[in-house]
Amino acid sequence: MTTATTADDSLHSVSDTMGEGIKNASAAAARAGEKVREIGGTLGRSISRFTYKGAYMVSYGVVYATVFVASAVPRQNPLVEGLMDGGRAAIDALNEAKQLPSTAS
């Protein structure tokens, strides 16, 4: 065997090894991309679930407490009449604000 043949064989061996390394790196990158997409989907669902449950608990607590207090107060008194009038005024103001044309260009 000559030195040129040995060098040629060594270069082919190095080339083959590099080719395998590139294939392995590409496959690993594809697997990593899939894992990132999986984790992103799982994380998104977890955040969504946390947000929903948090909003549910807050709204339940506020509404339950309000209804509980409102049921404990007699209806024919200035406090209840003031709350009802204030609620109606707020609803009217909100409806009026919704009817105004937008000033944004």
C-alpha positions in Angstrom: 0.0 0.0 0.0 1.3 3.4 -0.9 1.2 6.6 1.1 -1.2 8.2 -1.4 -3.6 5.3 -1.0 -3.4 5.5 2.8 -4.0 9.3 2.7 -6.9 8.8 0.3 -8.4 6.2 2.6 -8.0 8.5 5.6 -9.7 11.4 3.8 -12.6 9.1 2.8 -12.9 7.9 6.4 -12.9 11.5 7.7 -15.4 12.5 5.0 -17.7 9.6 5.9 -17.5 10.4 9.6 -18.3 14.1 9.0 -21.3 13.1 6.8 -22.6 10.8 9.6 -22.1 13.6 12.1 -24.1 16.0 9.9 -26.9 13.5 9.6 -27.0 12.9 13.3 -26.9 16.6 14.1 -29.8 17.2 11.7 -31.8 14.4 13.2 -31.1 15.7 16.7 -32.1 19.3 15.7 -35.4 17.9 14.3 -36.1 16.0 17.5 -35.3 19.1 19.6 -37.6 21.2 17.4 -40.4 18.7 18.1 -39.8 18.8 21.8 -39.9 22.6 21.9 -43.2 22.6 20.0 -44.5 20.0 22.5 -43.4 22.0 25.5 -44.8 25.2 24.0 -48.2 23.6 23.5 -48.2 22.2 27.0 -47.0 25.5 28.5 -49.7 27.4 26.6 -52.4 25.1 27.8 -51.1 25.4 31.4 -51.2 29.2 31.2 -54.6 29.1 29.7 -55.9 26.8 32.4 -54.4 28.9 35.2 -55.9 32.1 33.7 -59.3 30.5 33.4 -59.3 29.1 36.9 -58.0 32.4 38.4 -60.7 34.4 36.7 -63.4 31.9 37.7 -62.4 32.0 41.3 -62.2 35.8 41.4 -65.6 36.2 39.7 -67.2 33.5 41.8 -65.9 35.1 45.0 -67.0 38.6 44.0 -70.5 37.6 42.9 -71.1 35.2 45.8 -70.1 37.8 48.3 -72.2 40.5 46.7 -75.3 38.3 46.5 -74.8 37.2 50.1 -74.5 40.8 51.3 -77.4 41.9 49.1 -79.7 39.2 50.4 -78.9 40.2 54.0 -79.9 43.8 53.5 -83.6 44.7 53.6 -84.9 46.0 50.2 -86.8 49.1 51.3 -84.0 51.3 52.7 -81.8 54.1 51.3 -78.7 51.9 51.0 -80.3 49.4 48.6 -82.1 52.2 46.7 -78.8 54.1 46.3 -77.0 50.9 45.1 -79.8 50.2 42.6 -79.9 53.8 41.3 -76.1 53.9 41.0 -76.0 50.6 39.1 -78.7 51.8 36.7 -76.7 55.1 36.2 -73.5 53.1 35.5 -75.3 50.9 32.9 -76.9 53.9 31.2 -73.5 55.7 31.1 -71.8 52.6 29.6 -74.6 52.2 27.0 -74.2 55.9 26.1 -70.4 55.6 25.8 -70.8 52.6 23.5 -73.0 54.7 21.1 -70.4 57.5 20.7 -68.5 57.5 17.4 -64.9 56.5 17.7 -62.4 59.4 17.6 -59.5 57.3 16.4 -58.4 57.8 12.8 
